Amino acid sequence: VATQLKYKVKDIALADWGRKEITLAEAEMPGLMALREKYGQIKPLKGARIAGCLHMTIQTAVLIETLKELGADVTWSSCNIFSTQDHAAAAIAAAGIPVFAWKGMSEEEYEWCVEQTLYAFEGGKGLNMILDDGGDLTNMVLDKFPELVQDLGGISEETTTGVHRLYERVAKGTLPVPAINVNDSVTKSKFDNKYGCKESLVDAIRRATDIMMAGKVAVVAGYGDVGKGSAASLRGAGCRVIVSEIDPICALQAAMDGFEVKKMINAIPRADIVVTATGNCRIIGPEHFRLMRDKTIVCNIGHFDNEIDVAWLNEAYGHTKDTIKPQVDLYNIDGKDILLLAEGRLVNLGCATGHPSFVMSNSFTNQVLAQLELFTKGEKYENKVYMLPKELDEEVARLHLAKIGVELEELTTEQADYIGVEKQGPFKPEYYRY
Ligand code: NAI
């Protein structure tokens, strides 16, 4: 019996447009293309049934097709209700890959989509590998479909928040398989979280509001990797940026990078734009909303929508909500207008198209290496969270140099001996922080 084409996307007619953009993106994703070149013949992922739950964008389409090219059977859902690019999803569906994703789904539809990916493999088989972004798929499988754990070879996790959830599982003894923390590869968090947000945050605010950025006062909560990129993005657009932090090290970094550092409660009355980037909850609550100026733009670039207390906003002022366009809502709080973007969900994927391909190639090259490692050498690992070795991290970076014309110095034997490293690397000790 021929396997039935299984997918649910917004409009399959968008597939041609999606395919053209995927082809353009491939040229910007040298890391993934190098893996296709290296492993395309050997197909080391043959037998892998990878369910992925990660923003269904054009860049992710290149990741999915790389996993396919390496031999894997793949199914996909998006890890956020607003982050799908419908033409990307259509192109993946048209390529015969089960994908369940469209922009602007409900929470219930989201759960349904993730669930569809568990058993959508050839012959109705269940997944044996998880590729996750934020941990929702992982939680669904481990908590609700324990029968899948027996065949499960491992989990690779994309983001800070999902990695945090994995380490919690290790502490509680509820991680039944090995996992790889992709986020903390240097070539992921120090690039995607930082340089990615540097490009995609202002892009999102502009597409959503068309506001003049130069001269505005922007407040960024959190000065981790995402906060650093976000603050740089806003400064680059000419905003005057204030940062809030709880960590004295990050607060000092922000100050010495030239930003004002204030408590949110003191910064908020001056803000034209507020961005949360903490991965923490209730950063913006009623006490902050009440102090905002008329027409303040409020958005979140962290993984979950609880950084801004949208539940309270809807409860107390939902009756004033006026949708300007999808993902841009106006509320009126006691006479003052507030613009909430992407309903408080990650704004760069809700109001723009996420990070550009080149930086995602770095992240996704790590993802593919993690899947390869767990699928082909899984027995080496205990049920813990691991990081990829530094050799591979350096290799990911190396694969991206030629595209942007970088010339790399080579160590002489004398120099290598002098600083105590091998000529071909790794070039830094594990404790080095970049
Ligand atoms: P991080 O841990 O490097 O940074 C978070 C920072 O927030 C830390 O410095 C922490 O001290 C600070 N913080 C915590 N509570 C705070 C509070 N109450 N007030 C002020 N600051 C506070 O994490 P990272 O990598 O920057 O990620 C942040 C979030 O963004 C996570 O949820 C992550 O999953 C997500 N993310 C989003 C991306 C996107 O494209 N939208 C890309 C990568 C990560």
Boltz pocket constraint, residues with backbone or C-beta under 6 A from the ligand:
constraints:
  - pocket:
      binder: B
      contacts: [[A, 159], [A, 160], [A, 161], [A, 162], [A, 189], [A, 192], [A, 193], [A, 196], [A, 197], [A, 221], [A, 222], [A, 223], [A, 224], [A, 225], [A, 226], [A, 227], [A, 244], [A, 245], [A, 246], [A, 247], [A, 250], [A, 277], [A, 278], [A, 279], [A, 280], [A, 281], [A, 283], [A, 301], [A, 302], [A, 303], [A, 304], [A, 346], [A, 347], [A, 348], [A, 349], [A, 355]]
      max_distance: 6.0
